[in-house]
Amino acid sequence: MSWKKIVLVVAVLLAVALALHFGRRAGGEAAVSKAAAPVPVEVASATLGDVELSLKLVGRAEAWSTVTLRARVSGQLESLSFKPGTLVRKGSVLAQIDPRLLRAQLDQARGSVARDQAQLQKAQADQQRYADMLTKGFVSKSDYDLYKANLAVARAALQSDQAAQELAQTQLDYAQIVAPFDGVTGAPLVWPGAQISADSTDIVVLNQVEPMRVAFNIPEDSLPAVRAAQQQGVLSVQVTISGDHAAPLSGALEFIDNAVDASTGTIVLKARFDNADHRLTPGQFVQVTLPTTRLVNVVSVPVHALQSSTDGSFVFVLGANGKVQQRPVTTGPSTAGRTVIDKGLKPGEQVVTEGQMLLVDGSAAIVKQG
């Protein structure tokens, strides 16, 4: 081999060696730089305070009262005076039955009363006249007794026909079907022109929606906590309506059923809501929050700060030196997005709530801004 080839081979080998050397050095520096870069995280403070434990349940809204309106007299339906699905006030006329026949019966009853009043006046005059004649000896006692009896018959006839007049007036009043309370009407169940039968033909369903109730079931083993909370005062109940982004409705527990359902192991409770803004609708499903117990002066953290391993639950605690410590904790109950920490954290310590997947014990971390 010539000396030129030898020099060329040596030059190539030297170039490869230099390339490998500097490549490894650069890669190592990049790895060190990458390992040293702090992980961006979000943190929250472990807080000390009172925590309300509550049950999350599904409930159903109920009308305060529901009535299916029917006529109390028979006749032909003349008109409907309400718009379906709207609020009507107590005493508002909702339907009218043809009153002509009932008005004629009332006029007939009034005529009978007027006749009886005239007959009574005549009987009173006859009785008085024969009483005077009896004292003078012009008539016998038996004649006087006959007119006295006629007076009693006239009084009884007037009383009877007055009752018939009152009945006819009441039946005429019943020709108007009125709302027994403030409520929301449903769809008409019969239309003008239909023949209405007394106490059997449904006209419309009326729901009272101010106030309303929400019924829900709780497990029987939660009942003692609810009763204990009730002893402290009125138990507030919160309701969230699906699709409604306004603040939850607040009501008060007013009813606990008197028996547990043996088939489900639950018991029915009901809460009262004023519902002045009509956000609740009868039959609607809602999310119910029922407070049961207040834990006093406990440490709590957001639920999503907790991590799990084969050794149990832990959190990453961000220290003042910018590094995180993997801290095992003993957890208690959770409610409203927070978990009680029975052991392992002090109030004020910063726990990582986002970015845990990139952390190990001792990792450098930096809190995200904004």
C-alpha positions as CSV (number, residue, x, y, z in Angstrom):
1,M,0.0,0.0,0.0
2,S,1.3,3.4,-0.9
3,W,2.0,6.1,1.7
4,K,-0.9,8.2,0.1
5,K,-3.5,5.5,0.7
6,I,-2.2,5.1,4.3
7,V,-2.6,8.8,5.0
8,L,-6.1,8.8,3.5
9,V,-7.2,5.9,5.7
10,V,-5.8,7.5,8.8
11,A,-7.6,10.8,8.0
12,V,-10.9,9.0,7.5
13,L,-10.6,7.1,10.8
14,L,-9.7,10.3,12.6
15,A,-12.7,12.1,11.2
16,V,-15.0,9.3,12.3
17,A,-13.5,9.2,15.8
18,L,-14.0,13.0,16.2
19,A,-17.5,12.8,14.9
20,L,-18.5,10.1,17.4
21,H,-16.8,12.0,20.2
22,F,-18.5,15.3,19.7
23,G,-21.8,13.6,18.8
24,R,-21.9,11.7,22.1
25,R,-20.9,14.9,24.0
26,A,-23.6,16.9,22.4
27,G,-26.2,14.2,23.0
28,G,-25.2,14.0,26.6
29,E,-25.4,17.7,27.1
30,A,-28.9,17.7,25.5
31,A,-30.0,14.9,27.8
32,V,-28.7,16.7,30.8
33,S,-30.4,19.9,29.6
34,K,-33.7,18.0,29.1
35,A,-33.5,16.3,32.4
36,A,-32.8,19.5,34.2
37,A,-35.8,21.4,32.6
38,P,-38.5,21.9,35.2
39,V,-41.9,20.4,34.5
40,P,-44.8,22.9,34.2
41,V,-47.5,22.1,36.7
42,E,-50.6,23.6,38.3
43,V,-50.9,23.6,42.1
44,A,-53.5,24.2,44.8
45,S,-53.2,24.7,48.5
46,A,-54.2,22.1,51.1
47,T,-56.8,24.0,53.1
48,L,-58.0,23.8,56.7
49,G,-61.7,24.3,57.4
50,D,-65.1,22.8,57.7
51,V,-66.4,20.3,55.0
52,E,-70.0,19.5,54.4
53,L,-70.5,15.9,53.4
54,S,-73.5,15.3,51.2
55,L,-75.3,12.8,49.1
56,K,-75.6,13.2,45.3
57,L,-78.9,11.8,44.2
58,V,-81.3,11.8,41.3
59,G,-84.7,13.3,42.1
60,R,-88.0,14.1,40.3
61,A,-90.0,17.3,40.5
62,E,-93.6,17.0,41.6
63,A,-96.5,19.5,41.5
64,W,-97.6,20.7,44.9
65,S,-101.0,19.6,44.0
66,T,-102.6,18.2,40.8
67,V,-106.3,18.3,40.0
68,T,-108.3,16.9,37.0
69,L,-111.1,19.3,36.6
70,R,-114.6,18.0,35.9
71,A,-118.0,19.6,35.7
72,R,-120.5,19.1,38.5
73,V,-123.5,19.4,36.2
74,S,-124.3,17.8,32.8
75,G,-124.7,19.7,29.6
76,Q,-123.0,20.7,26.4
77,L,-119.5,22.4,26.6
78,E,-120.0,25.9,25.3
79,S,-116.4,27.3,25.5
80,L,-112.9,27.0,26.9
81,S,-111.3,30.1,28.4
82,F,-107.7,29.2,28.9
83,K,-104.6,28.8,26.8
84,P,-103.0,25.4,27.3
85,G,-99.7,25.4,29.2
86,T,-100.2,28.8,30.8
87,L,-100.5,30.1,34.4
88,V,-104.1,30.8,35.6
89,R,-105.1,32.4,38.8
90,K,-107.5,31.0,41.4
91,G,-111.1,31.7,40.5
92,S,-110.4,32.2,36.8
93,V,-113.1,30.7,34.5
94,L,-111.6,27.8,32.5
95,A,-114.7,26.4,30.8
96,Q,-118.4,27.2,30.3
97,I,-121.3,24.7,30.0
98,D,-124.4,25.9,28.1
99,P,-126.4,27.6,30.9
100,R,-129.8,28.1,29.2
101,L,-131.5,25.0,30.6
102,L,-130.0,25.6,34.1
103,R,-131.1,29.3,34.0
104,A,-134.6,28.2,33.0
105,Q,-134.7,25.8,36.0
106,L,-133.6,28.7,38.3
107,D,-136.4,30.9,36.9
108,Q,-138.9,28.2,37.5
109,A,-137.7,27.8,41.1
110,R,-137.9,31.6,41.6
111,G,-141.5,31.5,40.4
112,S,-142.4,28.8,42.8
113,V,-140.9,30.8,45.7
114,A,-142.9,33.9,44.7
115,R,-146.1,31.8,44.6
116,D,-145.4,30.3,48.0
117,Q,-144.7,33.8,49.5
118,A,-148.1,35.0,48.2
119,Q,-149.8,31.9,49.6
120,L,-148.1,32.3,52.9
121,Q,-149.3,35.9,53.1
122,K,-152.9,34.8,52.5
123,A,-152.6,32.0,55.0
124,Q,-151.3,34.4,57.6
125,A,-154.1,36.8,57.0
126,D,-156.7,34.0,57.1
127,Q,-155.2,32.7,60.4
128,Q,-155.3,36.1,61.9
129,R,-158.8,36.8,60.9
130,Y,-160.2,33.5,62.2
131,A,-158.2,34.0,65.4
132,D,-160.1,37.3,66.0
133,M,-163.4,35.6,65.1
134,L,-162.7,32.7,67.5
135,T,-162.2,35.1,70.4
136,K,-165.7,36.5,69.7
137,G,-167.3,33.1,69.3
138,F,-168.2,33.5,65.7
139,V,-166.3,30.4,64.5
140,S,-165.6,27.0,66.0
141,K,-162.2,25.9,67.3
142,S,-162.0,23.2,64.5
143,D,-162.4,25.9,61.8
144,Y,-159.6,27.9,63.4
145,D,-157.4,24.9,63.6
146,L,-157.9,24.3,59.8
147,Y,-156.6,27.8,58.9
148,K,-153.8,27.4,61.4
149,A,-152.7,24.2,59.7
150,N,-152.9,25.9,56.3
151,L,-150.5,28.5,57.5
152,A,-148.0,25.8,58.6
153,V,-148.3,24.1,55.2
154,A,-147.7,27.4,53.4
155,R,-144.5,28.0,55.4
156,A,-143.2,24.5,54.7
157,A,-144.0,24.9,51.0
158,L,-142.0,28.2,50.9
159,Q,-139.1,26.7,52.7
160,S,-139.0,23.7,50.3
161,D,-139.2,25.9,47.2
162,Q,-136.5,28.2,48.6
163,A,-134.2,25.2,48.9
164,A,-135.0,24.2,45.3
165,Q,-134.2,27.8,44.2
166,E,-130.9,27.6,46.0
167,L,-130.1,24.3,44.3
168,A,-131.0,25.7,40.9
169,Q,-128.7,28.7,41.6
170,T,-125.8,26.4,42.6
171,Q,-126.2,24.2,39.5
172,L,-126.2,27.4,37.4
173,D,-123.0,28.5,39.1
174,Y,-121.5,25.0,38.4
175,A,-121.9,25.7,34.7
176,Q,-118.7,27.7,35.0
177,I,-115.6,25.6,35.8
178,V,-113.1,27.7,37.7
179,A,-109.5,27.2,38.8
180,P,-109.4,26.0,42.5
181,F,-105.8,27.4,42.9
182,D,-103.1,29.2,41.0
183,G,-101.6,26.7,38.5
184,V,-100.5,25.8,35.0
185,T,-103.1,24.2,32.7
186,G,-102.4,21.2,30.5
187,A,-103.9,20.4,27.1
188,P,-107.7,20.3,26.9
189,L,-109.2,16.8,27.3
190,V,-112.5,17.8,25.7
191,W,-113.6,20.5,23.2
192,P,-116.5,22.8,22.8
193,G,-119.6,21.1,21.5
194,A,-119.0,17.9,23.4
195,Q,-121.6,16.6,25.8
196,I,-120.3,16.8,29.4
197,S,-121.5,14.3,32.1
198,A,-121.5,15.5,35.7
199,D,-118.5,14.2,37.8
200,S,-117.2,11.9,35.0
201,T,-115.9,13.9,32.0
202,D,-112.4,15.2,32.4
203,I,-111.9,18.7,31.1
204,V,-108.3,19.7,31.9
205,V,-105.5,18.9,34.4
206,L,-104.3,21.8,36.5
207,N,-100.8,21.6,38.3
208,Q,-99.9,23.9,41.2
209,V,-96.2,24.8,40.6
210,E,-95.7,27.5,43.3
211,P,-94.4,25.9,45.5
212,M,-93.2,22.5,44.3
213,R,-91.7,19.4,45.7
214,V,-88.7,17.3,44.7
215,A,-88.8,13.6,45.6
216,F,-85.8,11.4,45.9
217,N,-84.6,8.1,47.5
218,I,-81.7,7.7,49.9
219,P,-80.1,4.4,51.1
220,E,-81.4,3.3,54.4
221,D,-77.9,3.4,56.0
222,S,-77.8,7.2,55.2
223,L,-81.0,7.8,57.1
224,P,-79.4,8.2,60.6
225,A,-77.1,10.9,59.3
226,V,-80.0,12.8,57.7
227,R,-82.0,12.6,61.0
228,A,-79.0,13.8,63.0
229,A,-78.6,16.8,60.6
230,Q,-82.3,17.6,60.9
231,Q,-81.9,17.9,64.6
232,Q,-79.5,20.8,64.1
233,G,-82.2,22.8,62.2
234,V,-83.8,23.1,58.8
235,L,-81.9,20.9,56.4
236,S,-81.2,22.7,53.1
237,V,-81.4,20.8,49.8
238,Q,-79.8,21.9,46.6
239,V,-81.1,21.0,43.1
240,T,-79.3,21.3,39.8
241,I,-81.4,21.2,36.6
242,S,-79.8,19.5,33.6
243,G,-79.2,22.1,30.8
244,D,-79.9,25.0,33.2
245,H,-76.7,27.0,33.7
246,A,-78.1,29.3,36.5
247,A,-77.3,28.8,40.1
248,P,-78.7,25.7,41.9
249,L,-82.1,26.0,43.5
250,S,-82.2,25.9,47.3
251,G,-85.0,24.3,49.2
252,A,-85.8,22.7,52.5
253,L,-86.3,19.0,53.5
254,E,-89.9,18.6,54.6
255,F,-90.8,15.0,54.4
256,I,-89.3,11.6,55.3
257,D,-91.4,8.6,54.5
258,N,-92.5,6.3,57.3
259,A,-91.1,3.1,55.8
260,V,-88.1,1.8,53.9
261,D,-88.8,0.0,50.6
262,A,-87.8,-3.6,51.3
263,S,-87.2,-4.3,47.7
264,T,-84.7,-1.5,47.1
265,G,-83.4,-0.7,50.6
266,T,-84.2,3.0,50.1
267,I,-86.6,5.5,51.7
268,V,-88.4,8.4,50.0
269,L,-87.6,12.0,51.0
270,K,-89.2,15.2,49.7
271,A,-88.0,18.8,49.7
272,R,-90.0,22.0,49.2
273,F,-89.0,24.7,46.7
274,D,-90.7,28.0,46.2
275,N,-90.2,27.9,42.4
276,A,-91.3,31.5,42.0
277,D,-89.4,31.6,38.7
278,H,-90.9,28.3,37.4
279,R,-87.6,26.7,36.7
280,L,-88.9,23.4,38.0
281,T,-91.5,21.5,35.9
282,P,-93.5,18.6,37.2
283,G,-92.0,15.2,36.2
284,Q,-88.6,16.7,35.6
285,F,-85.5,14.8,36.6
286,V,-83.0,16.8,38.7
287,Q,-79.6,16.3,40.5
288,V,-80.1,16.6,44.3
289,T,-77.4,17.5,46.8
290,L,-78.4,16.6,50.4
291,P,-75.9,17.6,53.2
292,T,-75.6,15.0,55.9
293,T,-72.5,15.7,58.1
294,R,-70.2,18.7,58.8
295,L,-66.6,17.8,59.4
296,V,-64.9,20.6,61.5
297,N,-61.3,21.8,61.0
298,V,-60.1,19.2,58.5
299,V,-57.5,19.4,55.8
300,S,-58.7,18.9,52.2
301,V,-57.3,19.1,48.7
302,P,-58.9,19.0,45.2
303,V,-59.9,15.4,44.2
304,H,-57.7,15.5,41.1
305,A,-54.5,16.1,43.1
306,L,-54.7,12.5,44.3
307,Q,-52.7,9.7,42.6
308,S,-52.8,6.0,43.2
309,S,-50.1,3.3,43.4
310,T,-49.7,-0.2,44.7
311,D,-48.8,1.3,48.1
312,G,-51.9,3.5,48.3
313,S,-52.8,7.1,47.6
314,F,-50.2,9.9,47.3
315,V,-49.8,13.5,46.2
316,F,-46.9,15.5,44.8
317,V,-46.0,18.3,47.1
318,L,-44.2,21.3,45.6
319,G,-41.5,22.5,48.0
320,A,-39.9,26.0,48.3
321,N,-36.8,24.7,46.4
322,G,-38.9,24.1,43.2
323,K,-38.8,20.3,43.5
324,V,-41.7,17.9,44.2
325,Q,-41.9,15.3,46.9
326,Q,-44.1,12.2,46.4
327,R,-46.0,12.1,49.7
328,P,-48.2,9.2,50.8
329,V,-51.5,10.3,52.3
330,T,-54.4,8.8,54.2
331,T,-57.7,10.0,52.6
332,G,-61.1,10.5,54.1
333,P,-64.5,11.2,52.4
334,S,-64.9,13.3,49.3
335,T,-67.5,15.9,48.5
336,A,-68.0,18.9,46.2
337,G,-64.7,18.1,44.3
338,R,-62.5,18.0,47.4
339,T,-61.1,15.1,49.4
340,V,-60.4,15.1,53.1
341,I,-56.8,14.2,54.0
342,D,-56.7,12.5,57.4
343,K,-52.9,12.1,57.5
344,G,-49.9,13.2,55.4
345,L,-50.5,16.9,54.7
346,K,-50.4,20.2,56.5
347,P,-52.5,23.2,55.8
348,G,-51.0,25.6,53.2
349,E,-48.8,23.0,51.5
350,Q,-48.9,23.2,47.7
351,V,-50.1,20.0,45.9
352,V,-49.8,19.4,42.2
353,T,-53.2,19.2,40.5
354,E,-52.1,19.0,36.9
355,G,-48.9,17.7,35.2
356,Q,-48.4,14.7,37.6
357,M,-47.8,12.3,34.7
358,L,-44.4,13.9,34.0
359,L,-43.3,13.9,37.6
360,V,-41.2,11.5,39.8
361,D,-40.1,12.0,43.3
362,G,-37.5,14.8,43.3
363,S,-38.5,16.3,39.9
364,A,-38.0,20.0,39.3
365,A,-41.3,21.8,38.6
366,I,-42.5,25.2,37.8
367,V,-46.0,26.6,38.3
368,K,-47.8,27.6,35.1
369,Q,-48.5,31.3,34.8
370,G,-51.9,32.5,33.8
